[in-house]
Amino acid sequence: MVNDFALPIIDLTLCSGCGACAAACPEHALMMTVDSQQPAFVEPYACTYCTECEAVCPENAIHCPLTITWNTED
């Protein structure tokens, strides 16, 4: 189930359908749908929560509410 892990939140009411988020996704987890030309996580398990989609969205339609940090100390 997609809700079992963290994904950026897309507000489709703010989305202009420009595709910048899908183009910026390095893992191709986020793509534009053919029928509605809106972003969708077509490969949600591929999402690394890198926040690139949030950074490039000109409409601020994508929000990454979590901060993921890695503990590198042993």
PDB file of N, H, CA, C and O in Angstrom:
ATOM      1  N   MET A   1       0.841  -1.182   0.000  1.00  0.00           N
ATOM      2  CA  MET A   1       0.000   0.000   0.000  1.00  0.00           C
ATOM      3  C   MET A   1       0.881   1.239   0.000  1.00  0.00           C
ATOM      4  O   MET A   1       1.889   1.286   0.706  1.00  0.00           O
ATOM      5  N   VAL A   2       0.514   2.227  -0.774  1.00  0.00           N
ATOM      6  H   VAL A   2      -0.304   2.188  -1.347  1.00  0.00           H
ATOM      7  CA  VAL A   2       1.304   3.442  -0.916  1.00  0.00           C
ATOM      8  C   VAL A   2       1.429   4.197   0.395  1.00  0.00           C
ATOM      9  O   VAL A   2       2.466   4.817   0.629  1.00  0.00           O
ATOM     10  N   ASN A   3       0.444   4.178   1.247  1.00  0.00           N
ATOM     11  H   ASN A   3      -0.399   3.674   1.057  1.00  0.00           H
ATOM     12  CA  ASN A   3       0.466   4.944   2.485  1.00  0.00           C
ATOM     13  C   ASN A   3       1.338   4.319   3.562  1.00  0.00           C
ATOM     14  O   ASN A   3       1.376   4.829   4.682  1.00  0.00           O
ATOM     15  N   ASP A   4       2.037   3.235   3.261  1.00  0.00           N
ATOM     16  H   ASP A   4       2.006   2.821   2.351  1.00  0.00           H
ATOM     17  CA  ASP A   4       2.897   2.590   4.239  1.00  0.00           C
ATOM     18  C   ASP A   4       4.243   3.282   4.416  1.00  0.00           C
ATOM     19  O   ASP A   4       5.021   2.898   5.288  1.00  0.00           O
ATOM     20  N   PHE A   5       4.527   4.289   3.610  1.00  0.00           N
ATOM     21  H   PHE A   5       3.895   4.601   2.901  1.00  0.00           H
ATOM     22  CA  PHE A   5       5.806   4.981   3.707  1.00  0.00           C
ATOM     23  C   PHE A   5       5.637   6.433   3.285  1.00  0.00           C
ATOM     24  O   PHE A   5       4.582   6.822   2.784  1.00  0.00           O
ATOM     25  N   ALA A   6       6.666   7.223   3.487  1.00  0.00           N
ATOM     26  H   ALA A   6       7.523   6.907   3.893  1.00  0.00           H
ATOM     27  CA  ALA A   6       6.589   8.661   3.229  1.00  0.00           C
ATOM     28  C   ALA A   6       6.692   8.976   1.740  1.00  0.00           C
ATOM     29  O   ALA A   6       7.588   8.489   1.050  1.00  0.00           O
ATOM     30  N   LEU A   7       5.774   9.789   1.263  1.00  0.00           N
ATOM     31  H   LEU A   7       5.047  10.185   1.823  1.00  0.00           H
ATOM     32  CA  LEU A   7       5.826  10.335  -0.087  1.00  0.00           C
ATOM     33  C   LEU A   7       5.542  11.828   0.003  1.00  0.00           C
ATOM     34  O   LEU A   7       4.801  12.263   0.885  1.00  0.00           O
ATOM     35  N   PRO A   8       6.113  12.607  -0.887  1.00  0.00           N
ATOM     36  CA  PRO A   8       5.733  14.016  -0.943  1.00  0.00           C
ATOM     37  C   PRO A   8       4.229  14.136  -1.209  1.00  0.00           C
ATOM     38  O   PRO A   8       3.634  13.277  -1.860  1.00  0.00           O
ATOM     39  N   ILE A   9       3.640  15.186  -0.708  1.00  0.00           N
ATOM     40  H   ILE A   9       4.123  15.884  -0.179  1.00  0.00           H
ATOM     41  CA  ILE A   9       2.203  15.413  -0.871  1.00  0.00           C
ATOM     42  C   ILE A   9       1.987  16.364  -2.042  1.00  0.00           C
ATOM     43  O   ILE A   9       2.592  17.435  -2.099  1.00  0.00           O
ATOM     44  N   ILE A  10       1.129  15.974  -2.969  1.00  0.00           N
ATOM     45  H   ILE A  10       0.637  15.105  -2.923  1.00  0.00           H
ATOM     46  CA  ILE A  10       0.832  16.799  -4.140  1.00  0.00           C
ATOM     47  C   ILE A  10      -0.567  17.380  -3.998  1.00  0.00           C
ATOM     48  O   ILE A  10      -1.540  16.639  -3.860  1.00  0.00           O
ATOM     49  N   ASP A  11      -0.669  18.703  -4.032  1.00  0.00           N
ATOM     50  H   ASP A  11       0.122  19.305  -4.144  1.00  0.00           H
ATOM     51  CA  ASP A  11      -1.964  19.381  -4.015  1.00  0.00           C
ATOM     52  C   ASP A  11      -2.355  19.663  -5.463  1.00  0.00           C
ATOM     53  O   ASP A  11      -1.898  20.640  -6.057  1.00  0.00           O
ATOM     54  N   LEU A  12      -3.197  18.809  -6.025  1.00  0.00           N
ATOM     55  H   LEU A  12      -3.568  18.016  -5.543  1.00  0.00           H
ATOM     56  CA  LEU A  12      -3.569  18.941  -7.433  1.00  0.00           C
ATOM     57  C   LEU A  12      -4.399  20.181  -7.717  1.00  0.00           C
ATOM     58  O   LEU A  12      -4.536  20.575  -8.875  1.00  0.00           O
ATOM     59  N   THR A  13      -4.962  20.813  -6.674  1.00  0.00           N
ATOM     60  H   THR A  13      -4.851  20.493  -5.733  1.00  0.00           H
ATOM     61  CA  THR A  13      -5.709  22.055  -6.901  1.00  0.00           C
ATOM     62  C   THR A  13      -4.763  23.209  -7.194  1.00  0.00           C
ATOM     63  O   THR A  13      -5.169  24.196  -7.808  1.00  0.00           O
ATOM     64  N   LEU A  14      -3.506  23.102  -6.767  1.00  0.00           N
ATOM     65  H   LEU A  14      -3.176  22.300  -6.269  1.00  0.00           H
ATOM     66  CA  LEU A  14      -2.505  24.142  -7.039  1.00  0.00           C
ATOM     67  C   LEU A  14      -1.663  23.828  -8.273  1.00  0.00           C
ATOM     68  O   LEU A  14      -1.037  24.723  -8.842  1.00  0.00           O
ATOM     69  N   CYS A  15      -1.647  22.569  -8.687  1.00  0.00           N
ATOM     70  H   CYS A  15      -2.156  21.842  -8.226  1.00  0.00           H
ATOM     71  CA  CYS A  15      -0.790  22.118  -9.784  1.00  0.00           C
ATOM     72  C   CYS A  15      -1.238  22.705 -11.123  1.00  0.00           C
ATOM     73  O   CYS A  15      -2.420  22.684 -11.463  1.00  0.00           O
ATOM     74  N   SER A  16      -0.268  23.229 -11.871  1.00  0.00           N
ATOM     75  H   SER A  16       0.693  23.247 -11.594  1.00  0.00           H
ATOM     76  CA  SER A  16      -0.556  23.784 -13.201  1.00  0.00           C
ATOM     77  C   SER A  16      -0.299  22.758 -14.305  1.00  0.00           C
ATOM     78  O   SER A  16      -0.603  23.011 -15.471  1.00  0.00           O
ATOM     79  N   GLY A  17       0.257  21.604 -13.941  1.00  0.00           N
ATOM     80  H   GLY A  17       0.504  21.398 -12.994  1.00  0.00           H
ATOM     81  CA  GLY A  17       0.539  20.564 -14.925  1.00  0.00           C
ATOM     82  C   GLY A  17       1.765  20.837 -15.771  1.00  0.00           C
ATOM     83  O   GLY A  17       1.863  20.334 -16.890  1.00  0.00           O
ATOM     84  N   CYS A  18       2.702  21.623 -15.266  1.00  0.00           N
ATOM     85  H   CYS A  18       2.623  22.032 -14.357  1.00  0.00           H
ATOM     86  CA  CYS A  18       3.883  21.999 -16.048  1.00  0.00           C
ATOM     87  C   CYS A  18       4.856  20.846 -16.256  1.00  0.00           C
ATOM     88  O   CYS A  18       5.596  20.837 -17.240  1.00  0.00           O
ATOM     89  N   GLY A  19       4.868  19.872 -15.347  1.00  0.00           N
ATOM     90  H   GLY A  19       4.267  19.879 -14.548  1.00  0.00           H
ATOM     91  CA  GLY A  19       5.742  18.709 -15.485  1.00  0.00           C
ATOM     92  C   GLY A  19       7.136  18.878 -14.927  1.00  0.00           C
ATOM     93  O   GLY A  19       7.959  17.972 -15.060  1.00  0.00           O
ATOM     94  N   ALA A  20       7.431  20.014 -14.302  1.00  0.00           N
ATOM     95  H   ALA A  20       6.763  20.750 -14.194  1.00  0.00           H
ATOM     96  CA  ALA A  20       8.770  20.252 -13.753  1.00  0.00           C
ATOM     97  C   ALA A  20       9.128  19.214 -12.694  1.00  0.00           C
ATOM     98  O   ALA A  20      10.274  18.770 -12.621  1.00  0.00           O
ATOM     99  N   CYS A  21       8.168  18.834 -11.888  1.00  0.00           N
ATOM    100  H   CYS A  21       7.238  19.195 -11.948  1.00  0.00           H
ATOM    101  CA  CYS A  21       8.423  17.859 -10.830  1.00  0.00           C
ATOM    102  C   CYS A  21       8.799  16.499 -11.401  1.00  0.00           C
ATOM    103  O   CYS A  21       9.745  15.863 -10.935  1.00  0.00           O
ATOM    104  N   ALA A  22       8.065  16.061 -12.400  1.00  0.00           N
ATOM    105  H   ALA A  22       7.297  16.578 -12.779  1.00  0.00           H
ATOM    106  CA  ALA A  22       8.349  14.763 -13.029  1.00  0.00           C
ATOM    107  C   ALA A  22       9.702  14.786 -13.723  1.00  0.00           C
ATOM    108  O   ALA A  22      10.439  13.801 -13.677  1.00  0.00           O
ATOM    109  N   ALA A  23      10.030  15.887 -14.358  1.00  0.00           N
ATOM    110  H   ALA A  23       9.431  16.687 -14.396  1.00  0.00           H
ATOM    111  CA  ALA A  23      11.317  16.007 -15.045  1.00  0.00           C
ATOM    112  C   ALA A  23      12.477  15.998 -14.045  1.00  0.00           C
ATOM    113  O   ALA A  23      13.568  15.527 -14.366  1.00  0.00           O
ATOM    114  N   ALA A  24      12.247  16.512 -12.846  1.00  0.00           N
ATOM    115  H   ALA A  24      11.361  16.895 -12.585  1.00  0.00           H
ATOM    116  CA  ALA A  24      13.306  16.604 -11.843  1.00  0.00           C
ATOM    117  C   ALA A  24      13.483  15.318 -11.043  1.00  0.00           C
ATOM    118  O   ALA A  24      14.498  15.159 -10.365  1.00  0.00           O
ATOM    119  N   CYS A  25      12.538  14.412 -11.101  1.00  0.00           N
ATOM    120  H   CYS A  25      11.713  14.541 -11.651  1.00  0.00           H
ATOM    121  CA  CYS A  25      12.596  13.195 -10.283  1.00  0.00           C
ATOM    122  C   CYS A  25      13.705  12.270 -10.781  1.00  0.00           C
ATOM    123  O   CYS A  25      13.595  11.706 -11.870  1.00  0.00           O
ATOM    124  N   PRO A  26      14.781  12.107  -9.988  1.00  0.00           N
ATOM    125  CA  PRO A  26      15.911  11.296 -10.443  1.00  0.00           C
ATOM    126  C   PRO A  26      15.608   9.803 -10.497  1.00  0.00           C
ATOM    127  O   PRO A  26      16.302   9.061 -11.192  1.00  0.00           O
ATOM    128  N   GLU A  27      14.595   9.355  -9.783  1.00  0.00           N
ATOM    129  H   GLU A  27      14.031   9.958  -9.219  1.00  0.00           H
ATOM    130  CA  GLU A  27      14.259   7.934  -9.731  1.00  0.00           C
ATOM    131  C   GLU A  27      13.081   7.576 -10.635  1.00  0.00           C
ATOM    132  O   GLU A  27      12.699   6.409 -10.722  1.00  0.00           O
ATOM    133  N   HIS A  28      12.508   8.568 -11.303  1.00  0.00           N
ATOM    134  H   HIS A  28      12.818   9.516 -11.232  1.00  0.00           H
ATOM    135  CA  HIS A  28      11.335   8.380 -12.166  1.00  0.00           C
ATOM    136  C   HIS A  28      10.160   7.777 -11.400  1.00  0.00           C
ATOM    137  O   HIS A  28       9.351   7.039 -11.963  1.00  0.00           O
ATOM    138  N   ALA A  29      10.076   8.096 -10.117  1.00  0.00           N
ATOM    139  H   ALA A  29      10.733   8.695  -9.659  1.00  0.00           H
ATOM    140  CA  ALA A  29       8.954   7.652  -9.297  1.00  0.00           C
ATOM    141  C   ALA A  29       7.726   8.500  -9.582  1.00  0.00           C
ATOM    142  O   ALA A  29       6.595   8.021  -9.503  1.00  0.00           O
ATOM    143  N   LEU A  30       7.954   9.747  -9.910  1.00  0.00           N
ATOM    144  H   LEU A  30       8.873  10.136  -9.975  1.00  0.00           H
ATOM    145  CA  LEU A  30       6.901  10.715 -10.181  1.00  0.00           C
ATOM    146  C   LEU A  30       6.858  10.982 -11.683  1.00  0.00           C
ATOM    147  O   LEU A  30       7.872  11.321 -12.293  1.00  0.00           O
ATOM    148  N   MET A  31       5.682  10.826 -12.265  1.00  0.00           N
ATOM    149  H   MET A  31       4.859  10.550 -11.770  1.00  0.00           H
ATOM    150  CA  MET A  31       5.529  11.055 -13.697  1.00  0.00           C
ATOM    151  C   MET A  31       4.208  11.767 -13.954  1.00  0.00           C
ATOM    152  O   MET A  31       3.319  11.779 -13.103  1.00  0.00           O
ATOM    153  N   MET A  32       4.095  12.351 -15.120  1.00  0.00           N
ATOM    154  H   MET A  32       4.817  12.341 -15.811  1.00  0.00           H
ATOM    155  CA  MET A  32       2.847  12.997 -15.520  1.00  0.00           C
ATOM    156  C   MET A  32       1.912  11.938 -16.095  1.00  0.00           C
ATOM    157  O   MET A  32       2.326  11.119 -16.915  1.00  0.00           O
ATOM    158  N   THR A  33       0.655  11.957 -15.665  1.00  0.00           N
ATOM    159  H   THR A  33       0.319  12.623 -14.999  1.00  0.00           H
ATOM    160  CA  THR A  33      -0.308  10.997 -16.196  1.00  0.00           C
ATOM    161  C   THR A  33      -0.695  11.397 -17.606  1.00  0.00           C
ATOM    162  O   THR A  33      -0.784  12.584 -17.921  1.00  0.00           O
ATOM    163  N   VAL A  34      -0.919  10.425 -18.437  1.00  0.00           N
ATOM    164  H   VAL A  34      -0.847   9.461 -18.181  1.00  0.00           H
ATOM    165  CA  VAL A  34      -1.256  10.673 -19.837  1.00  0.00           C
ATOM    166  C   VAL A  34      -2.639  11.287 -19.964  1.00  0.00           C
ATOM    167  O   VAL A  34      -2.843  12.210 -20.753  1.00  0.00           O
ATOM    168  N   ASP A  35      -3.584  10.780 -19.193  1.00  0.00           N
ATOM    169  H   ASP A  35      -3.418  10.031 -18.553  1.00  0.00           H
ATOM    170  CA  ASP A  35      -4.962  11.232 -19.345  1.00  0.00           C
ATOM    171  C   ASP A  35      -5.234  12.612 -18.757  1.00  0.00           C
ATOM    172  O   ASP A  35      -5.915  13.420 -19.389  1.00  0.00           O
ATOM    173  N   SER A  36      -4.724  12.900 -17.576  1.00  0.00           N
ATOM    174  H   SER A  36      -4.171  12.244 -17.062  1.00  0.00           H
ATOM    175  CA  SER A  36      -5.047  14.177 -16.933  1.00  0.00           C
ATOM    176  C   SER A  36      -3.896  15.180 -16.932  1.00  0.00           C
ATOM    177  O   SER A  36      -4.081  16.327 -16.527  1.00  0.00           O
ATOM    178  N   GLN A  37      -2.704  14.761 -17.381  1.00  0.00           N
ATOM    179  H   GLN A  37      -2.553  13.828 -17.709  1.00  0.00           H
ATOM    180  CA  GLN A  37      -1.516  15.617 -17.364  1.00  0.00           C
ATOM    181  C   GLN A  37      -1.277  16.227 -15.987  1.00  0.00           C
ATOM    182  O   GLN A  37      -1.004  17.420 -15.853  1.00  0.00           O
ATOM    183  N   GLN A  38      -1.387  15.378 -14.969  1.00  0.00           N
ATOM    184  H   GLN A  38      -1.609  14.409 -15.078  1.00  0.00           H
ATOM    185  CA  GLN A  38      -1.077  15.763 -13.600  1.00  0.00           C
ATOM    186  C   GLN A  38      -0.036  14.792 -13.057  1.00  0.00           C
ATOM    187  O   GLN A  38       0.032  13.646 -13.502  1.00  0.00           O
ATOM    188  N   PRO A  39       0.770  15.236 -12.104  1.00  0.00           N
ATOM    189  CA  PRO A  39       1.795  14.344 -11.548  1.00  0.00           C
ATOM    190  C   PRO A  39       1.185  13.262 -10.671  1.00  0.00           C
ATOM    191  O   PRO A  39       0.190  13.482  -9.980  1.00  0.00           O
ATOM    192  N   ALA A  40       1.800  12.100 -10.717  1.00  0.00           N
ATOM    193  H   ALA A  40       2.608  11.921 -11.278  1.00  0.00           H
ATOM    194  CA  ALA A  40       1.376  10.985  -9.874  1.00  0.00           C
ATOM    195  C   ALA A  40       2.593  10.103  -9.599  1.00  0.00           C
ATOM    196  O   ALA A  40       3.498   9.994 -10.427  1.00  0.00           O
ATOM    197  N   PHE A  41       2.598   9.486  -8.442  1.00  0.00           N
ATOM    198  H   PHE A  41       1.863   9.575  -7.769  1.00  0.00           H
ATOM    199  CA  PHE A  41       3.676   8.563  -8.099  1.00  0.00           C
ATOM    200  C   PHE A  41       3.358   7.210  -8.736  1.00  0.00           C
ATOM    201  O   PHE A  41       2.666   6.381  -8.146  1.00  0.00           O
ATOM    202  N   VAL A  42       3.865   7.005  -9.929  1.00  0.00           N
ATOM    203  H   VAL A  42       4.427   7.678 -10.409  1.00  0.00           H
ATOM    204  CA  VAL A  42       3.614   5.764 -10.655  1.00  0.00           C
ATOM    205  C   VAL A  42       4.534   4.634 -10.169  1.00  0.00           C
ATOM    206  O   VAL A  42       4.216   3.458 -10.344  1.00  0.00           O
ATOM    207  N   GLU A  43       5.636   4.980  -9.580  1.00  0.00           N
ATOM    208  H   GLU A  43       5.894   5.936  -9.438  1.00  0.00           H
ATOM    209  CA  GLU A  43       6.574   4.024  -8.974  1.00  0.00           C
ATOM    210  C   GLU A  43       6.874   4.495  -7.550  1.00  0.00           C
ATOM    211  O   GLU A  43       8.000   4.901  -7.262  1.00  0.00           O
ATOM    212  N   PRO A  44       5.882   4.448  -6.657  1.00  0.00           N
ATOM    213  CA  PRO A  44       6.074   5.029  -5.317  1.00  0.00           C
ATOM    214  C   PRO A  44       7.219   4.416  -4.525  1.00  0.00           C
ATOM    215  O   PRO A  44       7.856   5.110  -3.733  1.00  0.00           O
ATOM    216  N   TYR A  45       7.491   3.139  -4.718  1.00  0.00           N
ATOM    217  H   TYR A  45       6.972   2.575  -5.361  1.00  0.00           H
ATOM    218  CA  TYR A  45       8.574   2.502  -3.965  1.00  0.00           C
ATOM    219  C   TYR A  45       9.953   2.955  -4.437  1.00  0.00           C
ATOM    220  O   TYR A  45      10.949   2.727  -3.752  1.00  0.00           O
ATOM    221  N   ALA A  46      10.013   3.588  -5.592  1.00  0.00           N
ATOM    222  H   ALA A  46       9.203   3.773  -6.149  1.00  0.00           H
ATOM    223  CA  ALA A  46      11.279   4.105  -6.104  1.00  0.00           C
ATOM    224  C   ALA A  46      11.619   5.472  -5.505  1.00  0.00           C
ATOM    225  O   ALA A  46      12.765   5.915  -5.577  1.00  0.00           O
ATOM    226  N   CYS A  47      10.632   6.131  -4.922  1.00  0.00           N
ATOM    227  H   CYS A  47       9.701   5.771  -4.864  1.00  0.00           H
ATOM    228  CA  CYS A  47      10.838   7.474  -4.358  1.00  0.00           C
ATOM    229  C   CYS A  47      11.809   7.404  -3.181  1.00  0.00           C
ATOM    230  O   CYS A  47      11.600   6.649  -2.231  1.00  0.00           O
ATOM    231  N   THR A  48      12.872   8.201  -3.259  1.00  0.00           N
ATOM    232  H   THR A  48      13.042   8.814  -4.031  1.00  0.00           H
ATOM    233  CA  THR A  48      13.861   8.273  -2.180  1.00  0.00           C
ATOM    234  C   THR A  48      13.646   9.484  -1.280  1.00  0.00           C
ATOM    235  O   THR A  48      14.450   9.748  -0.387  1.00  0.00           O
ATOM    236  N   TYR A  49      12.558  10.220  -1.515  1.00  0.00           N
ATOM    237  H   TYR A  49      11.905  10.005  -2.241  1.00  0.00           H
ATOM    238  CA  TYR A  49      12.217  11.406  -0.734  1.00  0.00           C
ATOM    239  C   TYR A  49      13.353  12.429  -0.795  1.00  0.00           C
ATOM    240  O   TYR A  49      13.736  13.021   0.214  1.00  0.00           O
ATOM    241  N   CYS A  50      13.875  12.620  -2.000  1.00  0.00           N
ATOM    242  H   CYS A  50      13.564  12.139  -2.820  1.00  0.00           H
ATOM    243  CA  CYS A  50      14.996  13.546  -2.187  1.00  0.00           C
ATOM    244  C   CYS A  50      14.559  15.013  -2.148  1.00  0.00           C
ATOM    245  O   CYS A  50      15.404  15.894  -1.993  1.00  0.00           O
ATOM    246  N   THR A  51      13.307  15.284  -2.280  1.00  0.00           N
ATOM    247  H   THR A  51      12.620  14.568  -2.406  1.00  0.00           H
ATOM    248  CA  THR A  51      12.654  16.603  -2.239  1.00  0.00           C
ATOM    249  C   THR A  51      12.912  17.471  -3.474  1.00  0.00           C
ATOM    250  O   THR A  51      12.595  18.661  -3.469  1.00  0.00           O
ATOM    251  N   GLU A  52      13.483  16.887  -4.530  1.00  0.00           N
ATOM    252  H   GLU A  52      13.740  15.920  -4.535  1.00  0.00           H
ATOM    253  CA  GLU A  52      13.709  17.654  -5.766  1.00  0.00           C
ATOM    254  C   GLU A  52      12.393  18.158  -6.354  1.00  0.00           C
ATOM    255  O   GLU A  52      12.327  19.284  -6.848  1.00  0.00           O
ATOM    256  N   CYS A  53      11.354  17.340  -6.306  1.00  0.00           N
ATOM    257  H   CYS A  53      11.408  16.426  -5.905  1.00  0.00           H
ATOM    258  CA  CYS A  53      10.060  17.739  -6.863  1.00  0.00           C
ATOM    259  C   CYS A  53       9.519  18.981  -6.158  1.00  0.00           C
ATOM    260  O   CYS A  53       8.984  19.884  -6.802  1.00  0.00           O
ATOM    261  N   GLU A  54       9.660  19.020  -4.848  1.00  0.00           N
ATOM    262  H   GLU A  54      10.095  18.287  -4.325  1.00  0.00           H
ATOM    263  CA  GLU A  54       9.211  20.180  -4.074  1.00  0.00           C
ATOM    264  C   GLU A  54      10.027  21.416  -4.451  1.00  0.00           C
ATOM    265  O   GLU A  54       9.472  22.507  -4.583  1.00  0.00           O
ATOM    266  N   ALA A  55      11.320  21.254  -4.623  1.00  0.00           N
ATOM    267  H   ALA A  55      11.771  20.368  -4.516  1.00  0.00           H
ATOM    268  CA  ALA A  55      12.215  22.373  -4.902  1.00  0.00           C
ATOM    269  C   ALA A  55      11.928  23.039  -6.248  1.00  0.00           C
ATOM    270  O   ALA A  55      12.080  24.254  -6.377  1.00  0.00           O
ATOM    271  N   VAL A  56      11.516  22.262  -7.251  1.00  0.00           N
ATOM    272  H   VAL A  56      11.393  21.275  -7.147  1.00  0.00           H
ATOM    273  CA  VAL A  56      11.341  22.827  -8.590  1.00  0.00           C
ATOM    274  C   VAL A  56       9.912  23.247  -8.906  1.00  0.00           C
ATOM    275  O   VAL A  56       9.686  23.888  -9.932  1.00  0.00           O
ATOM    276  N   CYS A  57       8.954  22.916  -8.076  1.00  0.00           N
ATOM    277  H   CYS A  57       9.137  22.395  -7.243  1.00  0.00           H
ATOM    278  CA  CYS A  57       7.549  23.233  -8.381  1.00  0.00           C
ATOM    279  C   CYS A  57       7.298  24.735  -8.305  1.00  0.00           C
ATOM    280  O   CYS A  57       7.420  25.328  -7.233  1.00  0.00           O
ATOM    281  N   PRO A  58       6.945  25.363  -9.443  1.00  0.00           N
ATOM    282  CA  PRO A  58       6.724  26.810  -9.441  1.00  0.00           C
ATOM    283  C   PRO A  58       5.422  27.225  -8.756  1.00  0.00           C
ATOM    284  O   PRO A  58       5.240  28.398  -8.429  1.00  0.00           O
ATOM    285  N   GLU A  59       4.529  26.282  -8.541  1.00  0.00           N
ATOM    286  H   GLU A  59       4.677  25.329  -8.806  1.00  0.00           H
ATOM    287  CA  GLU A  59       3.234  26.585  -7.918  1.00  0.00           C
ATOM    288  C   GLU A  59       3.193  26.226  -6.432  1.00  0.00           C
ATOM    289  O   GLU A  59       2.171  26.426  -5.775  1.00  0.00           O
ATOM    290  N   ASN A  60       4.294  25.697  -5.900  1.00  0.00           N
ATOM    291  H   ASN A  60       5.124  25.534  -6.434  1.00  0.00           H
ATOM    292  CA  ASN A  60       4.345  25.209  -4.516  1.00  0.00           C
ATOM    293  C   ASN A  60       3.241  24.189  -4.247  1.00  0.00           C
ATOM    294  O   ASN A  60       2.632  24.182  -3.177  1.00  0.00           O
ATOM    295  N   ALA A  61       2.992  23.320  -5.242  1.00  0.00           N
ATOM    296  H   ALA A  61       3.488  23.326  -6.111  1.00  0.00           H
ATOM    297  CA  ALA A  61       1.939  22.319  -5.141  1.00  0.00           C
ATOM    298  C   ALA A  61       2.432  21.020  -4.517  1.00  0.00           C
ATOM    299  O   ALA A  61       1.631  20.128  -4.237  1.00  0.00           O
ATOM    300  N   ILE A  62       3.734  20.900  -4.297  1.00  0.00           N
ATOM    301  H   ILE A  62       4.385  21.624  -4.525  1.00  0.00           H
ATOM    302  CA  ILE A  62       4.289  19.686  -3.703  1.00  0.00           C
ATOM    303  C   ILE A  62       4.956  20.048  -2.388  1.00  0.00           C
ATOM    304  O   ILE A  62       5.750  20.985  -2.305  1.00  0.00           O
ATOM    305  N   HIS A  63       4.612  19.282  -1.367  1.00  0.00           N
ATOM    306  H   HIS A  63       3.967  18.521  -1.435  1.00  0.00           H
ATOM    307  CA  HIS A  63       5.137  19.557  -0.031  1.00  0.00           C
ATOM    308  C   HIS A  63       5.740  18.270   0.536  1.00  0.00           C
ATOM    309  O   HIS A  63       5.112  17.212   0.508  1.00  0.00           O
ATOM    310  N   CYS A  64       6.937  18.377   1.038  1.00  0.00           N
ATOM    311  H   CYS A  64       7.446  19.237   1.061  1.00  0.00           H
ATOM    312  CA  CYS A  64       7.620  17.261   1.690  1.00  0.00           C
ATOM    313  C   CYS A  64       7.677  17.578   3.180  1.00  0.00           C
ATOM    314  O   CYS A  64       8.623  18.218   3.641  1.00  0.00           O
ATOM    315  N   PRO A  65       6.675  17.136   3.938  1.00  0.00           N
ATOM    316  CA  PRO A  65       6.568  17.555   5.332  1.00  0.00           C
ATOM    317  C   PRO A  65       7.550  16.897   6.292  1.00  0.00           C
ATOM    318  O   PRO A  65       7.698  17.346   7.429  1.00  0.00           O
ATOM    319  N   LEU A  66       8.218  15.843   5.852  1.00  0.00           N
ATOM    320  H   LEU A  66       8.098  15.478   4.929  1.00  0.00           H
ATOM    321  CA  LEU A  66       9.147  15.146   6.744  1.00  0.00           C
ATOM    322  C   LEU A  66      10.583  15.539   6.443  1.00  0.00           C
ATOM    323  O   LEU A  66      10.917  15.911   5.318  1.00  0.00           O
ATOM    324  N   THR A  67      11.417  15.451   7.453  1.00  0.00           N
ATOM    325  H   THR A  67      11.145  15.148   8.367  1.00  0.00           H
ATOM    326  CA  THR A  67      12.848  15.637   7.284  1.00  0.00           C
ATOM    327  C   THR A  67      13.507  14.301   7.580  1.00  0.00           C
ATOM    328  O   THR A  67      13.365  13.756   8.675  1.00  0.00           O
ATOM    329  N   ILE A  68      14.217  13.784   6.615  1.00  0.00           N
ATOM    330  H   ILE A  68      14.332  14.226   5.725  1.00  0.00           H
ATOM    331  CA  ILE A  68      14.880  12.495   6.782  1.00  0.00           C
ATOM    332  C   ILE A  68      16.363  12.756   7.000  1.00  0.00           C
ATOM    333  O   ILE A  68      17.013  13.411   6.186  1.00  0.00           O
ATOM    334  N   THR A  69      16.884  12.248   8.087  1.00  0.00           N
ATOM    335  H   THR A  69      16.355  11.716   8.749  1.00  0.00           H
ATOM    336  CA  THR A  69      18.311  12.398   8.395  1.00  0.00           C
ATOM    337  C   THR A  69      18.904  11.014   8.626  1.00  0.00           C
ATOM    338  O   THR A  69      18.214  10.090   9.057  1.00  0.00           O
ATOM    339  N   TRP A  70      20.165  10.892   8.339  1.00  0.00           N
ATOM    340  H   TRP A  70      20.725  11.643   7.989  1.00  0.00           H
ATOM    341  CA  TRP A  70      20.869   9.630   8.533  1.00  0.00           C
ATOM    342  C   TRP A  70      21.874   9.799   9.648  1.00  0.00           C
ATOM    343  O   TRP A  70      22.625  10.774   9.672  1.00  0.00           O
ATOM    344  N   ASN A  71      21.892   8.862  10.565  1.00  0.00           N
ATOM    345  H   ASN A  71      21.282   8.070  10.546  1.00  0.00           H
ATOM    346  CA  ASN A  71      22.856   8.861  11.650  1.00  0.00           C
ATOM    347  C   ASN A  71      24.096   8.146  11.146  1.00  0.00           C
ATOM    348  O   ASN A  71      24.066   6.946  10.872  1.00  0.00           O
ATOM    349  N   THR A  72      25.171   8.881  11.026  1.00  0.00           N
ATOM    350  H   THR A  72      25.195   9.856  11.248  1.00  0.00           H
ATOM    351  CA  THR A  72      26.415   8.295  10.509  1.00  0.00           C
ATOM    352  C   THR A  72      27.379   7.917  11.635  1.00  0.00           C
ATOM    353  O   THR A  72      28.465   7.399  11.376  1.00  0.00           O
ATOM    354  N   GLU A  73      26.986   8.172  12.872  1.00  0.00           N
ATOM    355  H   GLU A  73      26.103   8.593  13.083  1.00  0.00           H
ATOM    356  CA  GLU A  73      27.840   7.819  14.001  1.00  0.00           C
ATOM    357  C   GLU A  73      27.580   6.384  14.403  1.00  0.00           C
ATOM    358  O   GLU A  73      26.437   5.927  14.410  1.00  0.00           O
ATOM    359  N   ASP A  74      28.642   5.678  14.736  1.00  0.00           N
ATOM    360  H   ASP A  74      29.571   6.049  14.730  1.00  0.00           H
ATOM    361  CA  ASP A  74      28.491   4.286  15.180  1.00  0.00           C
ATOM    362  C   ASP A  74      28.409   4.202  16.670  1.00  0.00           C
ATOM    363  O   ASP A  74      28.280   3.109  17.221  1.00  0.00           O
TER     364      ASP A  74
END
